[in-house]
């Protein structure tokens, strides 16, 4: 069954001096201030579309990787994924870099790397981001 999640943003003013507030409607988990300055310069306690994309990408990849491990007969003790999404003013979002550090008992380095690469391309958020470069550094922790 398909699911739809909803968020909304109210923006006031022009791009450079205006401000907005993004609300996570489906979960009700909160609302977040957004500004151009937080997007193009320092965050200063506000978020940006890129930070929200990074949160989605790191969560989706972690789920895809955990699922792929289970299908291969492995249960991870911990999967820790960071996503760095880069925004270039005047150009747009250029890339998302995933950094994975995971503890997976009984898996070889080769299988770990193969499954991580498959999860990178198989993650639905990665599929949605096909217009940008997606890279991955995966570390099997002991």
Protein Blocks (a to p, Z undefined) as FASTA:
>chain_A
ZZddddddddedjfklmccddddfknonaccdddfklmmmcnklpacfklmmmmmmmmmm
mmmmmmmmmmnopacfbdcddddddddehibpfbdcdddddddehiafklmmmmmmmmmm
mpmklmmmmmpccdddddddZZ
